[in-house]
């Protein structure tokens, strides 16, 4: 089973590659997923994965959704 932290790290890797390998923070992930920082922090603390937002992100970036499985 994939845990939230693994998915966050995968998102950070993808976003970092798009931004010339700059350090990526949780706020950057929240922005990319089109959710507020507070909402993202709550999801992260509760261990909830925003699958719908991740799928939208993958579609927008033309990224393979199966990379998160």
Phi and psi restraints in degrees (value plus and minus 20) as a CYANA .aco file:
   2 UNK   PHI    -100.0   -60.0
   2 UNK   PSI     112.8   152.8
   3 UNK   PHI    -119.1   -79.1
   3 UNK   PSI     143.4   183.4
   4 UNK   PHI     -78.0   -38.0
   4 UNK   PSI     -62.2   -22.2
   5 UNK   PHI     -83.5   -43.5
   5 UNK   PSI     -54.3   -14.3
   6 UNK   PHI     -86.1   -46.1
   6 UNK   PSI     -62.5   -22.5
   7 UNK   PHI     -85.9   -45.9
   7 UNK   PSI     -61.1   -21.1
   8 UNK   PHI     -81.5   -41.5
   8 UNK   PSI     -61.6   -21.6
   9 UNK   PHI     -84.6   -44.6
   9 UNK   PSI     -59.2   -19.2
  10 UNK   PHI     -84.4   -44.4
  10 UNK   PSI     -61.9   -21.9
  11 UNK   PHI     -83.0   -43.0
  11 UNK   PSI     -61.7   -21.7
  12 UNK   PHI     -80.9   -40.9
  12 UNK   PSI     -61.4   -21.4
  13 UNK   PHI     -81.4   -41.4
  13 UNK   PSI     -64.9   -24.9
  14 UNK   PHI     -84.6   -44.6
  14 UNK   PSI     -67.0   -27.0
  15 UNK   PHI     -86.4   -46.4
  15 UNK   PSI     -57.6   -17.6
  16 UNK   PHI     -82.6   -42.6
  16 UNK   PSI     -61.2   -21.2
  17 UNK   PHI     -84.2   -44.2
  17 UNK   PSI     -54.1   -14.1
  18 UNK   PHI     -94.3   -54.3
  18 UNK   PSI     -40.4    -0.4
  19 UNK   PHI    -135.9   -95.9
  19 UNK   PSI      21.5    61.5
  20 UNK   PHI      36.1    76.1
  20 UNK   PSI      21.8    61.8
  21 UNK   PHI      39.3    79.3
  21 UNK   PSI       9.1    49.1
  22 UNK   PHI     -94.7   -54.7
  22 UNK   PSI     136.4   176.4
  23 UNK   PHI     -85.3   -45.3
  23 UNK   PSI     115.4   155.4
  24 UNK   PHI    -130.8   -90.8
  24 UNK   PSI     111.2   151.2
  25 UNK   PHI    -126.8   -86.8
  25 UNK   PSI     148.8   188.8
  26 UNK   PHI     -78.1   -38.1
  26 UNK   PSI     -55.5   -15.5
  27 UNK   PHI     -83.9   -43.9
  27 UNK   PSI     -53.1   -13.1
  28 UNK   PHI     -88.1   -48.1
  28 UNK   PSI     -59.6   -19.6
  29 UNK   PHI     -85.6   -45.6
  29 UNK   PSI     -64.2   -24.2
  30 UNK   PHI     -78.8   -38.8
  30 UNK   PSI     -62.8   -22.8
  31 UNK   PHI     -82.6   -42.6
  31 UNK   PSI     -65.3   -25.3
  32 UNK   PHI     -83.9   -43.9
  32 UNK   PSI     -54.3   -14.3
  33 UNK   PHI    -104.9   -64.9
  33 UNK   PSI     -22.8    17.2
  34 UNK   PHI      41.9    81.9
  34 UNK   PSI      24.9    64.9
  35 UNK   PHI    -152.2  -112.2
  35 UNK   PSI     143.3   183.3
  36 UNK   PHI     -95.3   -55.3
  36 UNK   PSI     138.0   178.0
  37 UNK   PHI     -81.7   -41.7
  37 UNK   PSI     -58.7   -18.7
  38 UNK   PHI     -85.1   -45.1
  38 UNK   PSI     -64.0   -24.0
  39 UNK   PHI     -82.9   -42.9
  39 UNK   PSI     -63.0   -23.0
  40 UNK   PHI     -83.2   -43.2
  40 UNK   PSI     -64.6   -24.6
  41 UNK   PHI     -81.9   -41.9
  41 UNK   PSI     -59.9   -19.9
  42 UNK   PHI     -84.4   -44.4
  42 UNK   PSI     -65.5   -25.5
  43 UNK   PHI     -81.2   -41.2
  43 UNK   PSI     -62.7   -22.7
  44 UNK   PHI     -82.3   -42.3
  44 UNK   PSI     -65.8   -25.8
  45 UNK   PHI     -87.0   -47.0
  45 UNK   PSI     -52.8   -12.8
  46 UNK   PHI    -106.0   -66.0
  46 UNK   PSI     -29.3    10.7
  47 UNK   PHI      57.2    97.2
  47 UNK   PSI       3.3    43.3
  48 UNK   PHI    -112.1   -72.1
  48 UNK   PSI     120.3   160.3
  49 UNK   PHI    -129.0   -89.0
  49 UNK   PSI     102.9   142.9
  50 UNK   PHI    -101.4   -61.4
  50 UNK   PSI      53.7    93.7
  51 UNK   PHI     -75.4   -35.4
  51 UNK   PSI     -62.6   -22.6
  52 UNK   PHI     -82.0   -42.0
  52 UNK   PSI     -59.8   -19.8
  53 UNK   PHI     -90.5   -50.5
  53 UNK   PSI     -56.9   -16.9
  54 UNK   PHI     -86.7   -46.7
  54 UNK   PSI     -60.4   -20.4
  55 UNK   PHI     -84.3   -44.3
  55 UNK   PSI     -60.5   -20.5
  56 UNK   PHI     -83.2   -43.2
  56 UNK   PSI     -61.5   -21.5
  57 UNK   PHI     -81.1   -41.1
  57 UNK   PSI     -65.4   -25.4
  58 UNK   PHI     -82.7   -42.7
  58 UNK   PSI     -60.9   -20.9
  59 UNK   PHI     -86.0   -46.0
  59 UNK   PSI     -60.8   -20.8
  60 UNK   PHI     -86.0   -46.0
  60 UNK   PSI     -58.4   -18.4
  61 UNK   PHI    -111.7   -71.7
  61 UNK   PSI     -20.5    19.5
  62 UNK   PHI      35.1    75.1
  62 UNK   PSI      29.4    69.4
  63 UNK   PHI    -131.2   -91.2
  63 UNK   PSI     127.4   167.4
  64 UNK   PHI     -89.0   -49.0
  64 UNK   PSI      98.9   138.9
  65 UNK   PHI     -84.8   -44.8
  65 UNK   PSI     -48.1    -8.1
  66 UNK   PHI     -90.4   -50.4
  66 UNK   PSI     -31.2     8.8
  67 UNK   PHI     -86.5   -46.5
  67 UNK   PSI     -37.3     2.7
  68 UNK   PHI    -113.6   -73.6
  68 UNK   PSI     -22.9    17.1
